[in-house]
Structure formats: C-alpha cells, structure tokens
Amino acid sequence: IVACNKPAEAAKEVKTAYVDTSELMKQYTEAKDLEAKYKSKAEEKGRQLDAEIKRFKQEAASFQSQAQANGQEWAQKKGAELQKREQQLSYAQQALSQELQQESGKEMDSLVSGVKKFIKAYGKEKGYAYIYGTGDAASILYAEDKFDITKEVIKSLNDKYKSAEKKEEVKK
C-alpha cells in the first residue's frame, strides 16, 4: 500500500504539444520566400526556353507549306532537323526542371533542418517533454486542440527570420 502512494512530485505532468508541419510550412515566411524565389527563377529561365519553343513551332508550321514546294528530299532533310531540334528542346526542358528541383531541394532540406533545430530549442526553452508533428507525414492520429502550438511556433520562426533579414540588410 505504501509503495503505491507516490508523492505528488513524482506524478508530475509531462508537458506535450504538437505542430502541424504542413501548416507551418505554408505560413513560415522563409518557406514562402524560398517558394517565390524558385517560382520566379523558373519563370525567368522558362521564358528563354519558351521563346525557342515558339520559334520552333513557327518553323514546324511553315515546314508543311514549304515541303510541297521544295520537294521530298528537302522535306526529309528539314524534317530530320526539326525532329532533332524538338528532341533538344525537350531535353532542355527536362534539364531545367531537374536543375531547379535540385537547387530548391537543397535549400528546402536546409530550411527543414533549421526548422527542426528551432522546434527542438523551442521545446527545451518552453519546458516540453515532447513535441509531435502532424500534417502530411502525420505521426499523430488525434490530439486535442489545446496541445496545438503551431501558431506559436510559426510566429516565433517568422520573428526570428525577420530579425535575420534585418541583420542582412544592415550588413549590405
């Protein structure tokens, strides 16, 4: 009987919470900035490629009418050239896509790693025993809303990011 009656201190409540990681990434300013950076980079590099594709399509369209006028030998030679260019443009599109995915992937991995470190430090500072993650790769199937600290973490991350941006601007 004595062994079962533990003192109140030993029955101390374990402080836990969770963060909706997909919501965090949608609302985190640095993640939004990173997404915008690669969107504009893709548009910029894509414009050059689009111009080449447009020229190719115009040339391919005029090929039809010129083929009859210039004969079968010319049409076969020109058709082979157009096919080769079409393939080159396709490869260029794929290469551009892969290049942007690799670049953004590296930066996103770095961002996610930084967020994890931040949440770990945040948890220690606030006295949490556990902080779980929910969202796309959910590790919690259910938790009461009162344990959701997503908004607090987003605010803290965004404040940290803003102060880091201001320090960068001062350096420039």
Disulfide bonds with the S-S distance in Angstrom:
none
